[in-house]
């Protein structure tokens, strides 16, 4: 299977701004909590451990490109660094959370991991957009 270039910018469904970011973050945190409950894990206190799902969700909703390294990944949207889990405890403990190693995204295991996370992120993005459209009416 050919690799996907996750680091190339993509189009999103919604324009990125602070208000939309806040709505997306609250929605995503709810989904992250639901996922933990289904897996019989403790209720998360923050978005620690969610960066693959979160960055893919953000890319689906707002577009942009994935960036990151073996510890963390985030988005660049319209030239701005955007991290859904910027205030999570695990990100706070990192020395260099916003280091970007492009070759990391070429590793077959990383490609496979993103491929596994993508359907969840896409489904959540569709649900989020439906919620936004319903609220706008």
Secondary structure, DSSP 4 states (H G I P E B T S, - for coil): -PPP-TTS-B--SS---HHHHHHHHHHHHHHHHHHHHHTTPPPPSSSTT-HHHHHHHHHHHH-BEEEE-SS-EEEEETTEEE-TTTTSHHHHT-S-TT---GGGGGSHHHHHHHHHHHHHHHHHHHHHHHHHHHHH-
